[in-house]
Amino acid sequence: MLSYTSVVAIADRRFLPMLAALTLVGCAGLPLSKSGPPATELANYDRPGIRGADACQSAIAAQTVAGPDTLDPQRIDLFVWNIQKGANPASLADLERLAGGKDLVLIQEARLEQRPVDVLDRARYWSFAPGYKTAAASTGVMTLSNAVPLTHCYLTDREPWLRSPKAISVTEFGLDSRRETLAVINVHAVNFTVGVTDFARQIAKIEAVLSQHDGPVILAGDFNTWRARRLQLLRELTARLNLEELSFDVDNRVTPIGKNIVDRVFVRGMSAISASTYVVDTSDHNPMSIRLTM
């Protein structure tokens, strides 16, 4: 897999052929498995997801009935982790150990064939947004939940040079004894770019999706905000959406280049009871765990 330090070289286009070759080697090195669903199964737990910002916005805005399967607004345990395509054989064991009792588990670089849902005892339903795909493997972002999502849709963008896809998953959940619904946005942002145009275009879709959603929001994932201008654009977006970024007293989140972290959690209409980070050696990202209440 390509290391984050390789980003430094991207400022010079002479490095592009080398970068593309290394990336293809890293993707070709995905561990293979004969178990689980086929790579062509790009659905959530029982039905296809809706694709595109306009369709997603309409689906979120149209949802008015919570349904019988809901989350408890007084306590929602959230876990967020870029699992690095499950390349380390022990990554699923770490997922089971750290996320086994969570209500919402947001994974970036999840590998569909590994079926992360099978190792969790509480988050029983999975919603997958496809990103990079080969003949043998499909990776993307996956949201696992202990309640059936009312809506599942996804957005896909491509790295402008390497053309590898990056995905955003949007799920919506009913809340106990409330008419409002919770929107959960699981993000893996574009990374290898010159300038911030492609990054800005991708995150602008989040604002479009949420433009008519007045309820609570969780926005979390790997935003690849290693560059100051990217972080500025993200903070401008979250300010317009009235989202607050959560902090950690003991912060083990990675800072691949300089001092800017890349994994972040923002919320609206919610507050954190507790927030923790863990140090793992099964991924190049360290996971985040937050207990939320409304």
Residue frames as qw, qx, qy, qz and C-alpha x, y, z in Angstrom:
[[0.000, 0.887, 0.462, 0.000, 0.00, 0.00, 0.00],
 [0.339, 0.622, -0.037, 0.705, 1.14, 3.55, -0.69],
 [0.424, -0.426, -0.484, 0.636, 2.30, 5.42, 2.42],
 [0.023, 0.938, 0.326, -0.114, 1.02, 8.87, 3.23],
 [0.373, -0.659, 0.257, 0.601, 4.52, 10.27, 2.95],
 [0.468, 0.204, 0.631, 0.585, 4.31, 9.68, -0.79],
 [0.160, 0.881, 0.444, -0.039, 1.91, 12.62, -0.98],
 [0.263, -0.765, 0.172, 0.562, 4.87, 14.99, -0.78],
 [0.381, -0.146, 0.661, 0.630, 6.05, 13.83, -4.18],
 [0.354, 0.615, 0.695, 0.114, 2.74, 14.53, -5.87],
 [0.040, 0.858, 0.070, -0.507, 3.39, 18.26, -6.13],
 [0.024, 0.557, -0.614, -0.558, 5.66, 17.45, -9.06],
 [0.843, 0.326, 0.058, -0.424, 3.89, 15.77, -11.98],
 [0.410, 0.546, -0.726, -0.081, 7.10, 13.97, -12.92],
 [0.188, -0.222, 0.894, -0.340, 6.33, 11.52, -10.12],
 [0.723, 0.120, 0.122, -0.669, 2.90, 10.58, -11.45],
 [0.765, 0.252, -0.551, -0.220, 3.92, 7.45, -13.44],
 [0.291, 0.221, -0.835, 0.412, 5.80, 6.11, -10.41],
 [0.374, -0.053, 0.518, -0.768, 2.88, 6.90, -8.12],
 [0.785, 0.155, -0.144, -0.582, 0.38, 5.18, -10.38],
 [0.656, 0.255, -0.710, 0.000, 2.56, 2.09, -10.61],
 [0.090, 0.169, -0.792, 0.579, 3.00, 1.88, -6.84],
 [0.550, 0.011, 0.313, -0.774, -0.72, 2.32, -6.26],
 [0.812, 0.182, -0.377, -0.406, -1.57, -0.49, -8.66],
 [0.476, 0.227, -0.809, 0.260, 0.90, -2.72, -6.87],
 [0.169, -0.107, 0.652, -0.732, -0.69, -1.85, -3.53],
 [0.709, 0.093, 0.092, -0.693, -4.20, -2.58, -4.77],
 [0.746, 0.241, -0.588, -0.199, -3.09, -5.81, -6.40],
 [0.280, 0.235, -0.824, 0.432, -1.77, -6.85, -3.00],
 [0.619, -0.294, 0.164, -0.709, -5.21, -6.97, -1.39],
 [0.230, -0.156, 0.945, -0.172, -5.59, -10.19, 0.57],
 [0.525, -0.018, -0.576, -0.626, -7.97, -12.58, -1.15],
 [0.384, -0.036, 0.781, -0.492, -10.71, -14.61, 0.46],
 [0.211, -0.127, -0.851, -0.463, -13.04, -17.25, -0.88],
 [0.108, -0.504, -0.795, 0.320, -15.64, -16.55, 1.81],
 [0.081, 0.517, 0.230, -0.821, -18.37, -13.92, 1.90],
 [0.570, 0.690, 0.364, -0.257, -20.52, -12.40, -0.84],
 [0.686, 0.345, 0.321, 0.554, -19.24, -11.92, -4.37],
 [0.307, -0.249, 0.014, 0.919, -17.49, -8.65, -5.25],
 [0.056, -0.337, -0.516, -0.785, -20.43, -7.65, -7.46],
 [0.354, -0.677, -0.646, 0.006, -22.77, -7.46, -4.46],
 [0.228, 0.170, -0.158, 0.946, -22.76, -3.70, -3.87],
 [0.431, -0.617, -0.428, -0.500, -25.95, -3.51, -1.84],
 [0.286, -0.471, 0.547, -0.630, -26.73, -2.85, 1.78],
 [0.343, -0.158, 0.880, -0.289, -28.04, -5.64, 3.97],
 [0.476, 0.331, 0.812, -0.068, -31.05, -6.39, 1.78],
 [0.464, 0.800, 0.379, 0.010, -31.48, -3.79, -0.98],
 [0.593, 0.362, 0.097, 0.712, -29.37, -1.65, -3.32],
 [0.248, -0.565, -0.213, 0.758, -28.20, 1.75, -2.20],
 [0.356, 0.889, 0.287, 0.007, -29.26, 4.96, -3.97],
 [0.642, -0.073, 0.161, 0.746, -26.47, 6.66, -5.90],
 [0.251, 0.507, 0.256, 0.784, -25.88, 10.38, -6.44],
 [0.106, -0.080, -0.408, 0.903, -26.25, 13.61, -4.49],
 [0.417, -0.101, -0.177, -0.886, -29.64, 14.64, -5.93],
 [0.699, -0.210, -0.620, -0.289, -31.24, 11.23, -5.41],
 [0.497, -0.151, -0.674, 0.526, -29.75, 11.00, -1.94],
 [0.062, -0.025, 0.246, -0.967, -30.98, 14.45, -0.97],
 [0.575, -0.166, -0.334, -0.728, -34.49, 13.56, -2.13],
 [0.689, -0.189, -0.700, 0.006, -34.47, 10.28, -0.21],
 [0.332, -0.114, -0.579, 0.736, -33.32, 11.94, 3.03],
 [0.215, -0.039, 0.076, -0.973, -35.83, 14.77, 2.69],
 [0.609, -0.163, -0.490, -0.602, -38.73, 12.40, 1.95],
 [0.518, -0.142, -0.813, 0.224, -38.25, 10.22, 5.03],
 [0.330, -0.492, 0.119, -0.797, -40.84, 11.21, 7.64],
 [0.877, -0.353, -0.059, -0.320, -41.76, 7.95, 9.39],
 [0.207, -0.677, 0.694, -0.133, -39.19, 6.52, 11.77],
 [0.751, 0.130, -0.624, -0.170, -40.37, 2.90, 11.65],
 [0.841, -0.508, -0.108, -0.153, -40.19, 0.28, 14.40],
 [0.864, -0.091, -0.095, 0.485, -36.40, -0.24, 14.42],
 [0.047, 0.950, -0.033, 0.305, -34.70, 2.79, 15.98],
 [0.541, 0.226, -0.475, 0.657, -31.62, 4.05, 17.79],
 [0.457, -0.721, -0.443, 0.274, -31.73, 5.28, 21.39],
 [0.261, 0.823, -0.007, 0.504, -31.11, 9.06, 21.25],
 [0.523, -0.826, 0.165, -0.131, -29.94, 9.06, 24.87],
 [0.531, -0.543, 0.616, 0.211, -27.01, 6.78, 24.10],
 [0.835, 0.547, -0.043, -0.036, -25.44, 6.05, 20.74],
 [0.616, -0.536, 0.464, 0.342, -22.05, 4.35, 20.79],
 [0.623, 0.770, -0.098, -0.098, -20.06, 5.24, 17.68],
 [0.691, -0.380, 0.457, 0.412, -16.84, 3.69, 16.35],
 [0.531, 0.831, -0.083, -0.145, -14.88, 5.10, 13.38],
 [0.587, -0.479, 0.563, 0.330, -11.85, 3.47, 11.72],
 [0.596, 0.640, -0.405, -0.266, -9.98, 3.30, 8.42],
 [0.886, -0.266, 0.378, -0.050, -9.13, -0.40, 8.44],
 [0.011, -0.653, 0.649, 0.390, -6.59, -0.21, 5.57],
 [0.672, 0.280, -0.520, -0.447, -8.42, -2.73, 3.40],
 [0.911, -0.291, 0.202, -0.211, -8.15, -5.39, 6.10],
 [0.614, 0.593, -0.515, 0.081, -4.63, -6.10, 4.84],
 [0.040, -0.421, 0.802, -0.423, -3.46, -7.12, 8.30],
 [0.498, -0.188, -0.826, -0.185, -4.93, -10.54, 9.17],
 [0.289, -0.324, -0.715, 0.548, -5.52, -9.37, 12.76],
 [0.109, -0.133, -0.046, -0.984, -7.56, -6.28, 11.81],
 [0.578, -0.377, -0.495, -0.528, -10.91, -8.06, 12.18],
 [0.621, -0.340, -0.610, 0.356, -9.86, -9.25, 15.62],
 [0.194, -0.088, -0.244, 0.946, -9.16, -5.63, 16.57],
 [0.346, -0.254, -0.324, -0.843, -12.53, -4.64, 15.13],
 [0.653, -0.403, -0.622, -0.156, -14.28, -7.28, 17.22],
 [0.542, -0.263, -0.509, 0.615, -12.37, -6.30, 20.36],
 [0.148, -0.141, -0.146, 0.968, -12.86, -2.54, 20.06],
 [0.348, 0.006, -0.235, -0.908, -16.21, -2.20, 18.27],
 [0.193, -0.170, -0.963, -0.081, -18.15, -5.28, 19.34],
 [0.069, -0.558, -0.730, 0.388, -20.70, -3.42, 21.50],
 [0.008, -0.267, 0.082, 0.960, -21.21, -0.33, 19.34],
 [0.483, 0.593, 0.511, -0.392, -24.47, 0.90, 17.81],
 [0.570, 0.817, -0.021, -0.083, -22.83, 2.51, 14.77],
 [0.665, -0.370, 0.433, 0.483, -19.53, 1.40, 13.23],
 [0.489, 0.852, -0.048, -0.183, -18.15, 3.51, 10.37],
 [0.734, -0.256, 0.460, 0.429, -15.33, 1.83, 8.44],
 [0.418, 0.807, -0.263, -0.323, -13.28, 3.33, 5.63],
 [0.315, 0.504, -0.788, -0.160, -11.37, 1.04, 3.24],
 [0.708, -0.079, 0.607, -0.352, -13.66, -1.80, 4.27],
 [0.155, 0.236, -0.859, -0.428, -13.35, -4.93, 2.18],
 [0.724, -0.042, -0.082, -0.684, -16.77, -6.26, 1.27],
 [0.775, 0.117, -0.610, -0.114, -15.65, -9.89, 1.02],
 [0.271, 0.196, -0.762, 0.554, -14.35, -9.93, 4.59],
 [0.504, -0.583, -0.535, -0.347, -17.87, -9.28, 5.97],
 [0.131, 0.304, -0.531, 0.780, -16.92, -7.13, 9.00],
 [0.619, -0.348, -0.004, -0.704, -20.52, -7.43, 10.23],
 [0.857, -0.097, -0.500, -0.077, -19.87, -11.08, 11.08],
 [0.546, 0.062, -0.581, 0.600, -17.47, -10.22, 13.91],
 [0.138, -0.253, 0.261, -0.921, -19.77, -7.70, 15.64],
 [0.114, -0.312, -0.919, 0.213, -22.35, -8.71, 18.21],
 [0.109, 0.603, 0.474, -0.632, -24.45, -5.53, 18.11],
 [0.283, 0.569, -0.249, -0.731, -24.13, -3.76, 14.75],
 [0.638, 0.138, 0.757, -0.022, -26.09, -6.34, 12.76],
 [0.586, 0.731, 0.350, -0.004, -26.85, -4.46, 9.52],
 [0.481, -0.327, 0.339, 0.739, -24.37, -3.29, 6.93],
 [0.442, 0.862, 0.205, -0.139, -24.57, -0.53, 4.30],
 [0.660, -0.206, 0.388, 0.609, -21.75, -0.48, 1.75],
 [0.362, 0.888, -0.029, -0.282, -20.66, 2.28, -0.61],
 [0.900, 0.145, 0.198, 0.361, -18.29, 0.89, -3.27],
 [0.075, -0.878, 0.313, 0.355, -14.92, 2.48, -3.93],
 [0.154, 0.575, -0.744, -0.303, -11.99, 0.61, -5.46],
 [0.897, 0.092, 0.324, -0.286, -12.84, -2.68, -7.16],
 [0.070, 0.454, -0.826, -0.327, -10.85, -5.49, -8.74],
 [0.653, 0.015, -0.640, -0.405, -11.98, -8.85, -10.09],
 [0.579, -0.130, -0.769, 0.238, -11.40, -10.37, -6.67],
 [0.324, -0.416, -0.545, 0.652, -12.11, -7.60, -4.18],
 [0.018, -0.738, -0.324, -0.591, -14.28, -4.54, -3.59],
 [0.400, -0.305, -0.466, 0.727, -13.34, -1.92, -1.02],
 [0.077, -0.641, -0.284, -0.709, -15.20, 1.19, 0.06],
 [0.162, -0.267, 0.509, -0.802, -16.89, 2.66, 3.11],
 [0.483, -0.326, -0.797, -0.160, -19.20, 0.55, 5.24],
 [0.330, -0.365, 0.342, -0.801, -21.63, 1.66, 7.94],
 [0.432, -0.197, -0.880, 0.039, -22.73, -1.05, 10.35],
 [0.342, -0.333, 0.175, -0.861, -25.68, -0.46, 12.66],
 [0.061, 0.118, 0.937, -0.322, -27.89, -2.12, 15.23],
 [0.446, 0.551, 0.446, -0.546, -30.99, -0.62, 13.59],
 [0.556, 0.431, 0.595, 0.389, -32.19, -1.02, 10.02],
 [0.127, -0.255, 0.128, 0.950, -31.40, 2.16, 8.06],
 [0.442, 0.660, 0.436, -0.424, -34.39, 4.03, 6.69],
 [0.559, 0.819, -0.092, -0.087, -32.28, 5.26, 3.79],
 [0.670, -0.391, 0.412, 0.478, -28.95, 4.20, 2.34],
 [0.597, 0.797, 0.063, 0.070, -27.33, 6.15, -0.46],
 [0.696, -0.387, 0.231, 0.558, -23.80, 6.83, -1.60],
 [0.308, 0.926, -0.133, -0.172, -21.63, 9.27, -3.51],
 [0.861, -0.056, 0.271, 0.427, -18.59, 8.32, -5.58],
 [0.209, 0.938, -0.228, -0.157, -15.69, 10.49, -6.76],
 [0.923, 0.199, -0.033, 0.327, -12.38, 9.62, -8.38],
 [0.504, -0.588, 0.210, 0.596, -8.83, 10.59, -7.60],
 [0.441, 0.822, -0.038, -0.359, -8.13, 13.02, -10.48],
 [0.178, 0.663, -0.690, -0.229, -4.83, 11.41, -11.53],
 [0.149, -0.212, 0.965, -0.038, -5.01, 7.80, -10.45],
 [0.558, -0.069, -0.450, -0.693, -8.76, 7.51, -11.23],
 [0.310, -0.157, -0.909, 0.231, -9.29, 5.26, -8.20],
 [0.369, -0.641, -0.407, -0.536, -12.75, 5.82, -6.65],
 [0.093, 0.030, -0.650, 0.753, -13.42, 7.29, -3.23],
 [0.339, -0.501, -0.717, -0.348, -16.83, 6.84, -1.61],
 [0.211, -0.161, 0.433, -0.861, -19.16, 8.56, 0.84],
 [0.277, -0.362, -0.882, -0.119, -21.98, 6.58, 2.44],
 [0.305, -0.220, 0.187, -0.908, -25.13, 8.27, 3.76],
 [0.334, -0.327, -0.884, -0.016, -27.50, 6.36, 6.03],
 [0.344, -0.388, 0.070, -0.852, -30.57, 7.58, 7.91],
 [0.331, -0.164, -0.897, 0.243, -32.00, 6.15, 11.12],
 [0.459, -0.680, -0.333, -0.465, -35.12, 6.55, 13.19],
 [0.135, 0.304, -0.618, 0.712, -34.82, 7.60, 16.83],
 [0.264, -0.416, -0.842, 0.221, -36.81, 6.32, 19.81],
 [0.110, -0.756, -0.546, 0.344, -39.83, 8.53, 20.57],
 [0.070, -0.590, 0.149, 0.790, -38.77, 11.23, 18.09],
 [0.662, 0.674, 0.291, -0.154, -40.11, 12.28, 14.73],
 [0.221, 0.855, -0.430, -0.189, -36.74, 13.58, 13.55],
 [0.981, 0.128, -0.007, 0.144, -34.22, 11.23, 11.99],
 [0.472, -0.699, 0.398, 0.360, -30.45, 10.89, 12.32],
 [0.723, 0.672, -0.158, 0.013, -28.31, 11.30, 9.18],
 [0.700, -0.517, 0.401, 0.287, -24.95, 9.50, 9.29],
 [0.600, 0.772, -0.206, -0.037, -22.31, 10.39, 6.71],
 [0.816, -0.350, 0.355, 0.290, -19.30, 8.09, 6.44],
 [0.391, 0.896, -0.167, -0.132, -16.51, 9.74, 4.41],
 [0.749, -0.205, 0.338, 0.532, -13.36, 8.66, 2.62],
 [0.223, 0.902, -0.015, -0.368, -12.12, 11.84, 0.95],
 [0.767, 0.584, -0.073, 0.254, -10.03, 12.10, -2.21],
 [0.694, -0.597, 0.117, 0.384, -6.35, 12.24, -1.42],
 [0.574, -0.166, 0.397, 0.697, -3.88, 12.52, -4.31],
 [0.320, 0.854, 0.374, 0.169, -4.61, 15.88, -5.91],
 [0.376, 0.045, -0.018, 0.925, -2.84, 19.10, -6.87],
 [0.256, -0.258, -0.060, -0.930, -4.88, 21.94, -5.43],
 [0.214, 0.127, 0.795, -0.553, -8.19, 21.49, -3.62],
 [0.478, 0.119, -0.290, -0.820, -10.77, 21.66, -6.41],
 [0.579, -0.056, -0.773, -0.252, -11.57, 17.96, -6.39],
 [0.253, -0.185, -0.777, 0.546, -11.69, 17.81, -2.61],
 [0.226, 0.187, 0.232, -0.927, -14.01, 20.83, -2.51],
 [0.545, 0.046, -0.496, -0.675, -16.29, 19.29, -5.15],
 [0.487, -0.119, -0.865, 0.035, -16.54, 16.04, -3.19],
 [0.164, -0.275, -0.697, 0.641, -17.39, 17.54, 0.19],
 [0.294, 0.079, -0.059, -0.951, -19.84, 20.02, -1.39],
 [0.513, -0.158, -0.726, -0.429, -22.03, 17.02, -2.18],
 [0.308, -0.284, -0.786, 0.455, -22.43, 16.47, 1.57],
 [0.110, 0.261, 0.249, -0.926, -23.93, 19.93, 1.89],
 [0.439, 0.033, -0.482, -0.758, -26.28, 19.23, -1.01],
 [0.460, -0.202, -0.863, -0.058, -27.45, 15.97, 0.56],
 [0.291, -0.398, -0.673, 0.552, -28.14, 17.63, 3.92],
 [0.007, 0.184, 0.128, 0.975, -29.68, 20.83, 2.54],
 [0.551, -0.365, -0.244, -0.710, -33.21, 19.84, 3.61],
 [0.707, -0.269, -0.633, 0.164, -32.38, 17.69, 6.64],
 [0.226, -0.751, 0.153, -0.601, -33.10, 19.54, 9.89],
 [0.884, -0.452, -0.088, -0.085, -32.41, 16.66, 12.25],
 [0.537, -0.698, 0.443, 0.170, -29.24, 15.50, 14.00],
 [0.727, 0.622, -0.292, 0.015, -26.15, 14.58, 11.99],
 [0.702, -0.504, 0.408, 0.293, -23.00, 12.52, 12.42],
 [0.627, 0.750, -0.211, 0.022, -20.28, 13.30, 9.86],
 [0.587, -0.627, 0.505, 0.086, -17.16, 11.20, 10.33],
 [0.932, 0.313, 0.116, 0.139, -14.37, 9.34, 8.59],
 [0.631, -0.243, 0.280, 0.682, -11.02, 9.80, 6.87],
 [0.288, 0.914, 0.199, -0.207, -11.10, 13.31, 5.39],
 [0.746, 0.217, 0.146, 0.613, -7.46, 13.31, 4.24],
 [0.033, -0.985, -0.089, -0.145, -7.10, 16.81, 5.69],
 [0.772, -0.248, 0.013, 0.584, -3.31, 16.69, 5.77],
 [0.336, 0.310, 0.180, 0.871, -3.22, 20.02, 3.91],
 [0.037, -0.323, -0.434, 0.840, -4.25, 23.25, 5.67],
 [0.321, 0.112, -0.283, -0.897, -6.42, 24.47, 2.80],
 [0.459, -0.209, -0.815, -0.285, -8.41, 21.22, 2.80],
 [0.296, -0.372, -0.727, 0.496, -9.03, 21.56, 6.52],
 [0.087, 0.239, 0.119, -0.960, -10.14, 25.15, 6.04],
 [0.425, -0.034, -0.536, -0.729, -12.68, 24.13, 3.38],
 [0.454, -0.286, -0.844, 0.017, -13.98, 21.33, 5.59],
 [0.192, -0.361, -0.567, 0.716, -14.41, 23.67, 8.54],
 [0.234, 0.135, -0.137, -0.953, -16.22, 26.20, 6.37],
 [0.486, -0.155, -0.718, -0.473, -18.60, 23.46, 5.23],
 [0.426, -0.348, -0.793, 0.263, -19.26, 22.18, 8.74],
 [0.036, -0.243, -0.328, 0.912, -19.86, 25.73, 9.99],
 [0.382, 0.005, -0.347, -0.857, -22.55, 26.26, 7.35],
 [0.615, -0.214, -0.706, -0.277, -24.17, 22.99, 8.43],
 [0.504, -0.639, 0.239, -0.529, -23.93, 23.93, 12.15],
 [0.937, -0.064, -0.325, 0.113, -21.74, 20.92, 12.85],
 [0.355, -0.836, 0.392, -0.146, -19.36, 20.80, 15.80],
 [0.660, 0.395, -0.625, 0.136, -16.08, 18.92, 15.69],
 [0.836, -0.543, -0.043, -0.064, -15.41, 16.55, 18.58],
 [0.196, 0.730, -0.598, 0.269, -12.09, 16.49, 20.40],
 [0.905, -0.169, -0.379, 0.089, -10.24, 13.85, 22.39],
 [0.464, -0.850, 0.245, -0.040, -8.42, 14.35, 25.70],
 [0.531, -0.406, 0.672, 0.318, -5.95, 11.64, 24.76],
 [0.644, 0.669, -0.025, -0.371, -5.59, 11.99, 21.02],
 [0.576, -0.292, 0.690, 0.327, -3.89, 9.16, 19.14],
 [0.683, 0.671, 0.268, -0.106, -5.20, 10.06, 15.70],
 [0.734, 0.014, 0.305, 0.607, -2.59, 9.95, 12.95],
 [0.128, 0.910, -0.069, -0.389, -0.89, 13.03, 11.47],
 [0.883, 0.229, 0.278, 0.300, 0.66, 11.66, 8.28],
 [0.505, 0.413, 0.073, 0.754, 2.16, 14.95, 7.10],
 [0.030, -0.497, 0.134, -0.857, 2.83, 17.95, 9.29],
 [0.090, -0.022, 0.706, -0.702, 0.44, 18.45, 12.19],
 [0.593, 0.042, -0.071, -0.801, -3.01, 18.01, 10.62],
 [0.448, 0.024, 0.874, -0.186, -4.98, 14.92, 11.55],
 [0.244, 0.058, -0.679, -0.690, -7.02, 13.18, 8.85],
 [0.328, -0.389, -0.857, -0.084, -9.65, 11.24, 10.85],
 [0.119, -0.096, 0.254, -0.955, -12.40, 13.46, 12.26],
 [0.114, -0.517, -0.848, 0.015, -15.90, 13.40, 13.77],
 [0.140, -0.112, 0.021, -0.984, -18.47, 16.19, 13.54],
 [0.061, -0.466, -0.876, 0.110, -21.98, 16.22, 15.04],
 [0.223, -0.265, -0.094, -0.934, -25.11, 18.34, 15.05],
 [0.694, -0.366, -0.143, -0.603, -27.86, 18.14, 17.66],
 [0.922, -0.216, -0.301, 0.113, -25.76, 15.78, 19.76],
 [0.134, -0.838, 0.471, -0.241, -23.01, 15.94, 22.38],
 [0.665, 0.252, -0.682, 0.170, -20.26, 13.58, 23.45],
 [0.765, -0.622, 0.016, -0.163, -20.48, 11.85, 26.82],
 [0.643, -0.521, 0.469, 0.308, -17.05, 10.30, 26.24],
 [0.667, 0.718, -0.184, -0.073, -14.50, 10.20, 23.42],
 [0.672, -0.502, 0.501, 0.212, -11.51, 7.89, 23.14],
 [0.611, 0.638, -0.433, -0.180, -8.87, 6.88, 20.63],
 [0.914, -0.261, 0.301, 0.077, -6.93, 3.63, 20.45],
 [0.081, 0.702, -0.646, -0.287, -3.45, 2.75, 19.22],
 [0.930, 0.130, 0.332, -0.090, -3.36, -0.26, 16.89],
 [0.197, -0.530, 0.668, 0.484, -0.75, -1.85, 14.65],
 [0.505, 0.290, 0.802, 0.131, -3.26, -3.47, 12.27],
 [0.368, 0.818, 0.380, 0.224, -3.86, -0.29, 10.23],
 [0.434, 0.187, -0.046, 0.880, -2.10, 2.97, 9.38],
 [0.292, -0.545, -0.073, -0.783, -5.02, 4.76, 11.13],
 [0.099, -0.057, -0.825, 0.553, -5.98, 4.62, 14.79],
 [0.226, -0.551, -0.723, -0.350, -9.70, 4.18, 15.57],
 [0.156, -0.233, 0.260, -0.924, -12.02, 6.57, 17.41],
 [0.311, -0.430, -0.848, 0.011, -14.79, 5.64, 19.86],
 [0.134, -0.186, 0.148, -0.962, -17.45, 8.13, 21.01],
 [0.063, -0.502, -0.843, 0.182, -20.56, 7.84, 23.17],
 [0.056, -0.217, -0.218, -0.950, -23.16, 10.36, 22.01],
 [0.020, 0.537, 0.768, -0.349, -26.41, 11.68, 23.47],
 [0.024, 0.500, 0.399, 0.768, -29.13, 14.06, 22.37]]
